[in-house]
Amino acid sequence: MASGRVLDAKQFLGGSDNVLNIELLPEQTGSFQYDFGTDVSGYTFTSEYSSVLIDTLTYSVADGTPNYASSNVTGYFANIDGAGNSVGTVANDHIDDSDAVNGIVQFTIPKDRYANNGWITPSARTNVVLTILEFKWTDTVSTPNTTDSHRFTIVERFSPDRTPGDPSSANNPAEFTSIIIA
């Protein structure tokens, strides 16, 4: 990171390995089935998320996927979990490991990830709220224990039942905190 510059989105995400980019309305969820191909009943599964604001977002002309090369992280949203924390924990009922003995685990991304029904601008390209969600699994049977994860970047989209507005505004119900990395 260069002195006096904000953290760019690519640096924040840490690369593209194990990252799935999706776009969701606040009220939408997404379900994913993981097939580990082996008994994972001795694993523990957890998931956490947080939301950040990026200044601009461009899209690949070839396939329409988000391109974070020129995006900067300008801040984050506190009070994700309602207790003032900037990280939310996905409830256990969104992780179904009832078939873990056969290696099958179902994971559902929760709705309303972005704090307190915060404002979203109808623009798809400026002041974009991005939720980063990590689904983690830890092999607690092996010694030493090993942890791996899969990350989702969720571009939060404007929905007609939400109040439109600038997410970086001081009046936003979501507690926005701007950041500058020196």
C-alpha positions, 0 to 999 in steps of 0.5 A: 500500500502506498502512503496516503492512499486508501486500500484498494478492493483487490488488496482488501479481498486478498486475491481471487482464490476461493472467492465467488462474486455475486450480486444480491438484493438485501432481502435475497439469500443464496444457497450452496451445497458443498461436497467434500467427498469424504466424511466431514462429521468431525469438522466445525463450520462457521461463517462471518461477514462484514460490509465495506464501501467501495468508491467505484465499481466497473464490470468486465465487458466480456462476461459482466463480472465485477472488476475491482482493479480501480475500486478503493475501499473508503470505509466500513459499516459498524453495528452489523450485529446490532451490538456495535460490532463491524462483523456479523456471525451467520446463525448456525441454522444457515449451516446444515451439516446433517449429511456431513458423514457423506461429505455434504454440507449446505450453506445459506447466505442470510438476508439483510447482511448490510447493517440496519437496512442502510441506504443503498444508492440505485447506481450500480457503479459508485459508492457500492456496498460490498459484503464480504462473507467467509464460510470456514471449515475446520478439521478438528480430527486431524492433528494439527487442526486445519482450517480452510474457507471460501469467500463470497463478495456480495455486491449489495443492490438497491431494492425498491422497498429500501430507502435510496441514499448515499451509503457514506452519508452521516444520516445513513442508519448504518454506521459508516466509518471512513478509512484512509490507510497511510 
